[in-house]
Amino acid sequence: MCLRLPGAWQRCPRRDAAAGAAQVMTVVKSLVKSGMTICATIHSPTPYCFNLFDTLMILLRGNVVYFGENGAPRQNVSG
């Protein structure tokens, strides 16, 4: 499944982008709750959007530095 965002959303001012991303991620989370599996990438998520993810794969320079549940003990990841 692909979600395509309207071009107008992609061009909106930065302050509105966070609100739009939150709305999209809320819809995505509702799809997950209905039983659908979603694989998504997100760049610089707000704390709200980040916390919607159940499982994380965090990459640093193309290498997996964390894979597991969201909310697991935090480790300092620096590059």
N, C-alpha and C positions, 0 to 999 in steps of 0.2 A: 504494500500500500504506500502510495506517495501522497504527501500533502503539499499542494502548491499554494503558495501565498500570492494574493493579488499583487500586481506590480505597484499599486498605490501604497500598499503597506510597506513594501521594501524601500520606498522613497520617503517615508514619513520622517519627521524630525526625530532626533535621538530620544527625547523625553517621551515621545509617543511609542517608540519602538519597544521599550521595556513593557509597557502596558499591552501592546499587541502580542508580544512574545508570551506574556503571562496568559493571555486569553487562549492562544494556540496551544500552549502546554497544558492548560486546564482541560481542553477538549481531548488532547492526546491521552491524558491520564484517565479520562472517563472511558475512552476506548479500551485501555488496558484493563480497567475494572470490569468491562463487559466480556473479557476473556481474550481479547486480541493481543498479540505480541507485537511490540513496536521496538524498532531499533532506530535510535536517533542520535544525531550529533548536535552539540550546541557549543557555541563559542561565547565565553564570558557571560554565563547565565547570572541572573539575579539570584539572591538567596532563595526566593520563593520558587523559581523555576528549578534550581538545583535540587531542592528538597522534594520535588515531585518524582524524581528518579528513584526507582527501587534498587537497581543494580548499576554499578559504575565500572567503566573501563577508562582509566586515566592514562593518557599517553604523554610522554615527554621525549621530544626529538624522535618520534616514531617508535619508541620502546614503551611497553606496558610497565607502568610503575605501580599501578593498583588495579585490581579486579576483585570486586566483591560487593557486598551490600552497602547501600548508602547509609550513613550513620555509624559505621564501624569506627573504632578508635582512629582518630586522625593522626597522620604522620606528616612530618615536615618533608615536602617534596621540593627540592630546589635543584636548579640545573646550572 
